[in-house]
Structures are given as structure tokens and as C-alpha cells.
């Protein structure tokens, strides 16, 4: 019945779509990033998102228009996802997706019969055993990514609002593992997101050991994002950074032992400071945290890495052709990575996402990317995801080979 909901390789259908694009094609997103709220039920000391993004105009939180605080917006979004035939949905960022827990479950329940790969990134604070039972039994999610950065309650006390978060996260993982066994399912797939801090950088092996019973599919390392002109007390020193890098072989062995994929390669030194990433105005997006093929955070590649499709079209960057994002305040960015560059249209004020996709502003922007060029706002972009780009190139090669074999047979 479902082609996409229980297939973790969402890049294959996305690649097929890109492979078939013509100059005259109507461009419609296949992937949607949603930031449901600017609010959170925790207060992480390193957080620079949501209501903590106080000095960033395009991220300003409006309590009267917080996305998932309003079921009218949610119903509109459900309708748009179905009409546009979105196949890959990421729910994360800004605040905590389950802050409006009843509304998020309302949304997920309405989508459970829709063929869409759905992933949520959460701190798991508000989830309980009954919630997990419902998620697993009702098959509400394809993937659940849980933030997990501690080896003990004592460490959690130094990062979060409550020390109990560490033990609670383990309880949530225990519930997931138990109910997946009871209902004989591999879904939701479980990813964890580990933020590299100066109080946990040397505890990775121990943390992986804590998680070994839970069939963690992907261990995502997230470098600390440091706000411009801010001194972050949790950043790694140069000595700690070098110590971490030296420990990577041991971490790799432990990951392999427990069959956990990861973005560990992206932590190897490609720049002068790979583990502390300075945040500028264009760096709001955290979507890479939940991506199947986690990319390199440090920008060794350029967005000029072109894809050439079936019709010989040169695609300079696939993101605007495949992916649309909506912030908790309704803002729609030109690019899912550059939240400081906004369309004039706000999602809450447009008739539908389809109307937005068909707008001249959107059409004019995406046309750059099937003309082999880049618009001015992309000039200094360094958010390319080389791993994803290479995977799409690989899929293109397979599609070309299949097409050639088909022609030969006929």
C-alpha cells in the first residue's frame, strides 16, 4: 500500500523526480521541513533557536501565530501535503515539536493513511509510555530522532533544565524498543542526535554503549552552533577538539560494533575548527539532524556541484527544486538553509501551499536552478550537502543505465 512511508531511502524518488525535470516542468516540492513552534519545554544552555533567537528579525516569535498552536493552520497543512503529494516530511527545529503534544498527535493521526515518510526530532521530555505505544501501534512515524547528549543525570544537570532528562530519555527508548517488539515492527526507525560539548566530548563511547540495546539506526553528531559575537561556555577548547579527533577511531569501532550508521566522517578535520560552528544570520536551519544521508557541516563542497539529468539540464542546486520549509511564524525561506532570505508570501496568509508554489515569485526563483545558474542570494552559500548530492548523482547514473538497457531491449 505504501511506497514511501516505510522506505528510509527517500532520495531515490526525489532523484527520479529531478531526473525527469524538463525546462517547461512545473516545479513542486517533494520534501517539506516544518518548524511547528518557537516554544520549548526545556532550556538547553547551548540553544540559540526559537524564542532564544531574540536578535534575529526573521525568526521573531509571535505568540498569536505559533504554527502548531492553531489547528486551523494544521488542517491547512494536512490538505496542502496531500494536494502536493509531499513524500518526505521533517518536523523539527525552533522549539520542541511535541510542545503542543495533542496538536502534533492530531496532525500525525490525520496523516497516518497518507503515503509520506514522516520524521520528528524531539527532546522527548513530554513523551510517556502511552504516547510511545500509540506511535508504534498506530504507525504514526517513520523515524523518531531523539536528542541524547549525556551519559548520566549529573551531566544532564549541567546542560538541561532538569537532571532527570537523561533517565527519562532512556525510559522513552526502552518503551520504543519494547513496543516495537510487541507489535513486531521496525518502525519508527530511531536516530539520536548528539551535541558535541566540552562536558561530553570524551563520553561518546560510553553513551553509545548505553544505547546499544535500542537498534539505533543513525548516530548524528551535531557540532555546537555558536551565535555571532557570543561566548559559549560549552564550546570545546582547541585541546579538547584535538582530543576528540584522536578518539574518532575508537568511536568508529563502537558504532560498527552496534550497527549504528553515523556522520562520523564529517567530524574529521576539514577546517581549522570543525567542532565549533559559528552561527551567522543564514544558519538557522537544523534540518541536517534528521536527514537520512547526513552531510558535511564544514563546507568542503560547493553548491556548484552540478547534476545533469535525462534531458541534459544542469541542476546547480537541487534544494529549491525539491524542498520547501515553513518556519513557526509562517515565514517561507527562499532556501531551507538561508532563513534570512524570505519570500514576501507568508504561509499563514496564503490560500494554500499550492498557491505559493504556483506564484510568480516562487517560479521565478526555482527557474534559476534548472537553467544551470544561481541567483544572487546563493553566491556565498556554503550549506551544500555533499553526501546527499553524491547519492543523487549515483541514482542518476543508475537511472541512465536502466534507460539505456530498456532502449537496447526494445
C-alpha positions as a Python dict, from the first residue, in 0.01 Angstrom:
ca = {
    (1, 'X'): (0, 0, 0),
    (2, 'X'): (274, 247, 98),
    (3, 'X'): (572, 327, -126),
    (4, 'X'): (732, 598, 86),
    (5, 'X'): (614, 574, 449),
    (6, 'X'): (829, 273, 530),
    (7, 'X'): (1120, 327, 291),
    (8, 'X'): (1411, 509, 453),
    (9, 'X'): (1573, 591, 118),
    (10, 'X'): (1363, 894, 25),
    (11, 'X'): (1640, 1015, -205),
    (12, 'X'): (1552, 754, -469),
    (13, 'X'): (1210, 901, -556),
    (14, 'X'): (1349, 1253, -518),
    (15, 'X'): (1626, 1162, -763),
    (16, 'X'): (1370, 1020, -1006),
    (17, 'X'): (1177, 1346, -991),
    (18, 'X'): (1491, 1552, -1059),
    (19, 'X'): (1595, 1315, -1337),
    (20, 'X'): (1266, 1378, -1521),
    (21, 'X'): (1253, 1759, -1488),
    (22, 'X'): (1227, 1948, -1817),
    (23, 'X'): (1274, 2317, -1887),
    (24, 'X'): (896, 2351, -1901),
    (25, 'X'): (822, 2142, -1590),
    (26, 'X'): (610, 2273, -1308),
    (27, 'X'): (836, 2261, -1003),
    (28, 'X'): (670, 2127, -690),
    (29, 'X'): (845, 2027, -365),
    (30, 'X'): (870, 1662, -268),
    (31, 'X'): (1017, 1731, 75),
    (32, 'X'): (883, 1965, 342),
    (33, 'X'): (1058, 2096, 653),
    (34, 'X'): (824, 2217, 927),
    (35, 'X'): (919, 2412, 1239),
    (36, 'X'): (599, 2365, 1443),
    (37, 'X'): (671, 2608, 1725),
    (38, 'X'): (918, 2855, 1869),
    (39, 'X'): (843, 2729, 2221),
    (40, 'X'): (1019, 2458, 2417),
    (41, 'X'): (968, 2261, 2739),
    (42, 'X'): (1338, 2272, 2821),
    (43, 'X'): (1612, 2532, 2845),
    (44, 'X'): (1929, 2387, 2699),
    (45, 'X'): (2228, 2603, 2783),
    (46, 'X'): (2360, 2591, 2427),
    (47, 'X'): (2031, 2664, 2249),
    (48, 'X'): (2010, 2952, 2000),
    (49, 'X'): (1674, 2864, 1842),
    (50, 'X'): (1309, 2955, 1884),
    (51, 'X'): (1244, 3215, 2150),
    (52, 'X'): (1620, 3221, 2217),
    (53, 'X'): (1675, 3377, 1872),
    (54, 'X'): (1582, 3717, 2014),
    (55, 'X'): (1805, 3935, 1799),
    (56, 'X'): (1710, 3783, 1463),
    (57, 'X'): (1421, 3965, 1296),
    (58, 'X'): (1321, 3691, 1053),
    (59, 'X'): (1290, 3440, 1339),
    (60, 'X'): (1080, 3654, 1571),
    (61, 'X'): (825, 3450, 1761),
    (62, 'X'): (464, 3570, 1759),
    (63, 'X'): (257, 3401, 2029),
    (64, 'X'): (-60, 3483, 1835),
    (65, 'X'): (72, 3297, 1531),
    (66, 'X'): (265, 2998, 1659),
    (67, 'X'): (220, 2735, 1389),
    (68, 'X'): (108, 2424, 1576),
    (69, 'X'): (-74, 2619, 1841),
    (70, 'X'): (-356, 2663, 1587),
    (71, 'X'): (-546, 2367, 1437),
    (72, 'X'): (-669, 2582, 1150),
    (73, 'X'): (-308, 2609, 1034),
    (74, 'X'): (-262, 2236, 1094),
    (75, 'X'): (-569, 2143, 888),
    (76, 'X'): (-447, 2367, 609),
    (77, 'X'): (-105, 2200, 618),
    (78, 'X'): (-257, 1850, 604),
    (79, 'X'): (-461, 1949, 299),
    (80, 'X'): (-153, 2101, 130),
    (81, 'X'): (64, 1795, 195),
    (82, 'X'): (-196, 1571, 33),
    (83, 'X'): (-257, 1803, -264),
    (84, 'X'): (113, 1849, -337),
    (85, 'X'): (189, 1479, -283),
    (86, 'X'): (477, 1551, -45),
    (87, 'X'): (668, 1227, 14),
    (88, 'X'): (916, 1331, 285),
    (89, 'X'): (829, 1538, 593),
    (90, 'X'): (1074, 1667, 855),
    (91, 'X'): (927, 1809, 1178),
    (92, 'X'): (1187, 1979, 1400),
    (93, 'X'): (1371, 2300, 1480),
    (94, 'X'): (1294, 2625, 1655),
    (95, 'X'): (1125, 2487, 1965),
    (96, 'X'): (1016, 2138, 2071),
    (97, 'X'): (780, 1970, 1817),
    (98, 'X'): (584, 1798, 2095),
    (99, 'X'): (536, 2125, 2290),
    (100, 'X'): (178, 2122, 2159),
    (101, 'X'): (161, 1746, 2208),
    (102, 'X'): (-212, 1699, 2149),
    (103, 'X'): (-197, 1905, 1831),
    (104, 'X'): (105, 1721, 1694),
    (105, 'X'): (-64, 1387, 1759),
    (106, 'X'): (-376, 1525, 1589),
    (107, 'X'): (-160, 1612, 1288),
    (108, 'X'): (16, 1273, 1281),
    (109, 'X'): (-312, 1085, 1317),
    (110, 'X'): (-460, 1274, 1019),
    (111, 'X'): (-155, 1176, 813),
    (112, 'X'): (-129, 809, 912),
    (113, 'X'): (-306, 691, 596),
    (114, 'X'): (-102, 923, 372),
    (115, 'X'): (198, 775, 192),
    (116, 'X'): (466, 1003, 332),
    (117, 'X'): (790, 939, 519),
    (118, 'X'): (748, 1133, 843),
    (119, 'X'): (1025, 1209, 1089),
    (120, 'X'): (1028, 1412, 1410),
    (121, 'X'): (1327, 1542, 1604),
    (122, 'X'): (1245, 1573, 1973),
    (123, 'X'): (1395, 1616, 2318),
    (124, 'X'): (1138, 1350, 2430),
    (125, 'X'): (1064, 1544, 2752),
    (126, 'X'): (686, 1529, 2716),
    (127, 'X'): (663, 1177, 2575),
    (128, 'X'): (546, 898, 2802),
    (129, 'X'): (488, 524, 2772),
    (130, 'X'): (131, 568, 2645),
    (131, 'X'): (249, 811, 2377),
    (132, 'X'): (514, 567, 2257),
    (133, 'X'): (264, 282, 2249),
    (134, 'X'): (36, 493, 2029),
    (135, 'X'): (321, 598, 1796),
    (136, 'X'): (430, 237, 1743),
    (137, 'X'): (90, 65, 1739),
    (138, 'X'): (-71, 324, 1509),
    (139, 'X'): (243, 356, 1292),
    (140, 'X'): (233, 733, 1325),
    (141, 'X'): (601, 793, 1248),
    (142, 'X'): (857, 658, 1006),
    (143, 'X'): (1150, 794, 1206),
    (144, 'X'): (1200, 942, 1552),
    (145, 'X'): (1518, 1133, 1627),
    (146, 'X'): (1583, 1182, 1998),
    (147, 'X'): (1835, 1436, 2128),
    (148, 'X'): (2069, 1241, 2353),
    (149, 'X'): (2393, 1404, 2468),
    (150, 'X'): (2457, 1273, 2820),
    (151, 'X'): (2596, 968, 2997),
    (152, 'X'): (2436, 1040, 3335),
    (153, 'X'): (2190, 1254, 3530),
    (154, 'X'): (2487, 1452, 3662),
    (155, 'X'): (2585, 1552, 3307),
    (156, 'X'): (2223, 1634, 3220),
    (157, 'X'): (2210, 1871, 3518),
    (158, 'X'): (2483, 2079, 3354),
    (159, 'X'): (2303, 2108, 3020),
    (160, 'X'): (1925, 2095, 3065),
    (161, 'X'): (1660, 2243, 3290),
    (162, 'X'): (1619, 1909, 3471),
    (163, 'X'): (1877, 1644, 3552),
    (164, 'X'): (1605, 1380, 3511),
    (165, 'X'): (1603, 1430, 3135),
    (166, 'X'): (1880, 1172, 3092),
    (167, 'X'): (1692, 895, 3274),
    (168, 'X'): (1365, 994, 3107),
    (169, 'X'): (1520, 968, 2759),
    (170, 'X'): (1639, 616, 2840),
    (171, 'X'): (1287, 529, 2960),
    (172, 'X'): (1144, 654, 2631),
    (173, 'X'): (1395, 443, 2436),
    (174, 'X'): (1307, 142, 2650),
    (175, 'X'): (940, 194, 2568),
    (176, 'X'): (1013, 222, 2196),
    (177, 'X'): (1218, -97, 2196),
    (178, 'X'): (956, -285, 2397),
    (179, 'X'): (659, -181, 2184),
    (180, 'X'): (841, -243, 1857),
    (181, 'X'): (897, -597, 1981),
    (182, 'X'): (534, -636, 2092),
    (183, 'X'): (394, -508, 1763),
    (184, 'X'): (662, -680, 1554),
    (185, 'X'): (768, -369, 1364),
    (186, 'X'): (1095, -193, 1280),
    (187, 'X'): (926, 148, 1279),
    (188, 'X'): (976, 415, 1377),
    (189, 'X'): (1344, 397, 1291),
    (190, 'X'): (1541, 552, 1577),
    (191, 'X'): (1811, 814, 1531),
    (192, 'X'): (1986, 1001, 1809),
    (193, 'X'): (2133, 1349, 1788),
    (194, 'X'): (2441, 1416, 1999),
    (195, 'X'): (2555, 1777, 2050),
    (196, 'X'): (2931, 1792, 2100),
    (197, 'X'): (3008, 1992, 2416),
    (198, 'X'): (3305, 2036, 2644),
    (199, 'X'): (3135, 1827, 2912),
    (200, 'X'): (3054, 1526, 2692),
    (201, 'X'): (3306, 1514, 2406),
    (202, 'X'): (3502, 1240, 2587),
    (203, 'X'): (3194, 1032, 2678),
    (204, 'X'): (3082, 923, 2332),
    (205, 'X'): (3187, 559, 2364),
    (206, 'X'): (3006, 531, 2698),
    (207, 'X'): (2693, 689, 2550),
    (208, 'X'): (2692, 453, 2252),
    (209, 'X'): (2722, 165, 2498),
    (210, 'X'): (2416, 296, 2686),
    (211, 'X'): (2216, 291, 2362),
    (212, 'X'): (2329, -46, 2229),
    (213, 'X'): (2003, -233, 2306),
    (214, 'X'): (1781, 5, 2113),
    (215, 'X'): (1864, -65, 1747),
    (216, 'X'): (1978, 293, 1686),
    (217, 'X'): (1988, 332, 1310),
    (218, 'X'): (2188, 655, 1298),
    (219, 'X'): (2406, 838, 1550),
    (220, 'X'): (2412, 1202, 1445),
    (221, 'X'): (2694, 1422, 1573),
    (222, 'X'): (2592, 1788, 1587),
    (223, 'X'): (2870, 2045, 1622),
    (224, 'X'): (2794, 2322, 1867),
    (225, 'X'): (2648, 2623, 1684),
    (226, 'X'): (2790, 2941, 1835),
    (227, 'X'): (2597, 3267, 1786),
    (228, 'X'): (2778, 3557, 1627),
    (229, 'X'): (2972, 3761, 1887),
    (230, 'X'): (2864, 3530, 2167),
    (231, 'X'): (3098, 3349, 2404),
    (232, 'X'): (2967, 2999, 2461),
    (233, 'X'): (3078, 2839, 2783),
    (234, 'X'): (3012, 2490, 2647),
    (235, 'X'): (3237, 2514, 2338),
    (236, 'X'): (3536, 2283, 2304),
    (237, 'X'): (3882, 2426, 2352),
    (238, 'X'): (4141, 2354, 2084),
    (239, 'X'): (4297, 2091, 2309),
    (240, 'X'): (3961, 1920, 2366),
    (241, 'X'): (3887, 1932, 1997),
    (242, 'X'): (4214, 1755, 1918),
    (243, 'X'): (4144, 1502, 2191),
    (244, 'X'): (3805, 1430, 2037),
    (245, 'X'): (3951, 1390, 1688),
    (246, 'X'): (4208, 1141, 1821),
    (247, 'X'): (3924, 938, 1974),
    (248, 'X'): (3735, 903, 1643),
    (249, 'X'): (3883, 560, 1555),
    (250, 'X'): (3759, 418, 1888),
    (251, 'X'): (3418, 577, 1832),
    (252, 'X'): (3402, 428, 1482),
    (253, 'X'): (3475, 81, 1620),
    (254, 'X'): (3198, 114, 1877),
    (255, 'X'): (2949, 237, 1617),
    (256, 'X'): (3036, -51, 1388),
    (257, 'X'): (3007, -300, 1673),
    (258, 'X'): (2649, -193, 1738),
    (259, 'X'): (2550, -146, 1372),
    (260, 'X'): (2493, 229, 1403),
    (261, 'X'): (2545, 443, 1096),
    (262, 'X'): (2669, 795, 1161),
    (263, 'X'): (2813, 1115, 1016),
    (264, 'X'): (3143, 1046, 1194),
    (265, 'X'): (3341, 1116, 876),
    (266, 'X'): (3221, 1476, 880),
    (267, 'X'): (3393, 1524, 1216),
    (268, 'X'): (3737, 1464, 1077),
    (269, 'X'): (3936, 1789, 1045),
    (270, 'X'): (3839, 1957, 717),
    (271, 'X'): (3870, 2306, 860),
    (272, 'X'): (4051, 2485, 1139),
    (273, 'X'): (3762, 2441, 1381),
    (274, 'X'): (3524, 2163, 1274),
    (275, 'X'): (3350, 2112, 1608),
    (276, 'X'): (3251, 2467, 1699),
    (277, 'X'): (3047, 2622, 1418),
    (278, 'X'): (2989, 2997, 1426),
    (279, 'X'): (2629, 3088, 1353),
    (280, 'X'): (2553, 3380, 1122),
    (281, 'X'): (2217, 3514, 1009),
    (282, 'X'): (2173, 3246, 746),
    (283, 'X'): (2233, 2949, 972),
    (284, 'X'): (1904, 2885, 1144),
    (285, 'X'): (1825, 2553, 982),
    (286, 'X'): (1892, 2235, 1177),
    (287, 'X'): (1732, 2004, 925),
    (288, 'X'): (2051, 1809, 861),
    (289, 'X'): (1997, 1649, 1201),
    (290, 'X'): (1721, 1429, 1067),
    (291, 'X'): (1846, 1366, 717),
    (292, 'X'): (1896, 1005, 602),
    (293, 'X'): (2229, 1083, 439),
    (294, 'X'): (2385, 1324, 682),
    (295, 'X'): (2609, 1576, 515),
    (296, 'X'): (2931, 1751, 590),
    (297, 'X'): (2877, 2055, 813),
    (298, 'X'): (3201, 2225, 725),
    (299, 'X'): (3153, 2302, 360),
    (300, 'X'): (3432, 2128, 172),
    (301, 'X'): (3197, 2116, -126),
    (302, 'X'): (3025, 2392, -318),
    (303, 'X'): (2667, 2435, -433),
    (304, 'X'): (2811, 2448, -786),
    (305, 'X'): (2840, 2069, -788),
    (306, 'X'): (2604, 2017, -1081),
    (307, 'X'): (2365, 1734, -1156),
    (308, 'X'): (2292, 1663, -1524),
    (309, 'X'): (1959, 1492, -1581),
    (310, 'X'): (1791, 1286, -1852),
    (311, 'X'): (1727, 1591, -2068),
    (312, 'X'): (2076, 1735, -2026),
    (313, 'X'): (1957, 2003, -1784),
    (314, 'X'): (2225, 2123, -1545),
    (315, 'X'): (2087, 2146, -1194),
    (316, 'X'): (2311, 2375, -993),
    (317, 'X'): (2145, 2306, -656),
    (318, 'X'): (1860, 2065, -605),
    (319, 'X'): (1733, 2200, -273),
    (320, 'X'): (1495, 2472, -403),
    (321, 'X'): (1363, 2222, -660),
    (322, 'X'): (1289, 1952, -405),
    (323, 'X'): (1242, 2113, -66),
    (324, 'X'): (1027, 2383, 92),
    (325, 'X'): (1042, 2494, 455),
    (326, 'X'): (791, 2673, 677),
    (327, 'X'): (900, 2846, 998),
    (328, 'X'): (689, 2857, 1314),
    (329, 'X'): (599, 3220, 1232),
    (330, 'X'): (476, 3128, 883),
    (331, 'X'): (781, 3263, 700),
    (332, 'X'): (888, 3068, 393),
    (333, 'X'): (1259, 3099, 311),
    (334, 'X'): (1394, 3102, -44),
    (335, 'X'): (1621, 2822, 67),
    (336, 'X'): (1580, 2574, 351),
    (337, 'X'): (1928, 2678, 465),
    (338, 'X'): (1900, 3058, 438),
    (339, 'X'): (1626, 3171, 670),
    (340, 'X'): (1733, 3533, 641),
    (341, 'X'): (1619, 3536, 275),
    (342, 'X'): (1239, 3525, 284),
    (343, 'X'): (965, 3522, 26),
    (344, 'X'): (722, 3808, 63),
    (345, 'X'): (446, 3549, 99),
    (346, 'X'): (377, 3417, 448),
    (347, 'X'): (224, 3070, 470),
    (348, 'X'): (-44, 3177, 716),
    (349, 'X'): (-162, 3449, 477),
    (350, 'X'): (-166, 3245, 154),
    (351, 'X'): (-465, 3038, 36),
    (352, 'X'): (-252, 2722, 20),
    (353, 'X'): (98, 2589, -28),
    (354, 'X'): (-6, 2506, -383),
    (355, 'X'): (-85, 2874, -443),
    (356, 'X'): (261, 2959, -311),
    (357, 'X'): (428, 2703, -540),
    (358, 'X'): (238, 2845, -837),
    (359, 'X'): (322, 3206, -751),
    (360, 'X'): (543, 3404, -988),
    (361, 'X'): (789, 3474, -710),
    (362, 'X'): (844, 3104, -643),
    (363, 'X'): (851, 3010, -1011),
    (364, 'X'): (1098, 3285, -1090),
    (365, 'X'): (1331, 3170, -813),
    (366, 'X'): (1329, 2795, -886),
    (367, 'X'): (1377, 2853, -1259),
    (368, 'X'): (1734, 2960, -1187),
    (369, 'X'): (1813, 2608, -1077),
    (370, 'X'): (1704, 2438, -1399),
    (371, 'X'): (1888, 2693, -1611),
    (372, 'X'): (2233, 2600, -1483),
    (373, 'X'): (2267, 2926, -1290),
    (374, 'X'): (2241, 3051, -933),
    (375, 'X'): (2056, 3361, -807),
    (376, 'X'): (2240, 3635, -622),
    (377, 'X'): (2138, 3515, -274),
    (378, 'X'): (2317, 3184, -336),
    (379, 'X'): (2652, 3346, -413),
    (380, 'X'): (2808, 3285, -72),
    (381, 'X'): (2619, 2969, 19),
    (382, 'X'): (2825, 2704, 196),
    (383, 'X'): (2545, 2474, 307),
    (384, 'X'): (2571, 2221, 29),
    (385, 'X'): (2525, 1862, 147),
    (386, 'X'): (2790, 1671, -47),
    (387, 'X'): (2679, 1327, 69),
    (388, 'X'): (2322, 1385, -47),
    (389, 'X'): (2441, 1535, -375),
    (390, 'X'): (2665, 1235, -441),
    (391, 'X'): (2379, 996, -362),
    (392, 'X'): (2160, 1172, -617),
    (393, 'X'): (2441, 1155, -876),
    (394, 'X'): (2467, 782, -808),
    (395, 'X'): (2092, 744, -855),
    (396, 'X'): (2113, 944, -1180),
    (397, 'X'): (2379, 703, -1307),
    (398, 'X'): (2155, 404, -1226),
    (399, 'X'): (1858, 568, -1398),
    (400, 'X'): (2066, 639, -1708),
    (401, 'X'): (2188, 280, -1714),
    (402, 'X'): (1835, 144, -1675),
    (403, 'X'): (1711, 369, -1955),
    (404, 'X'): (1993, 251, -2183),
    (405, 'X'): (1915, -114, -2107),
    (406, 'X'): (1546, -53, -2181),
    (407, 'X'): (1631, 103, -2519),
    (408, 'X'): (1866, -187, -2600),
    (409, 'X'): (1597, -448, -2522),
    (410, 'X'): (1347, -270, -2746),
}
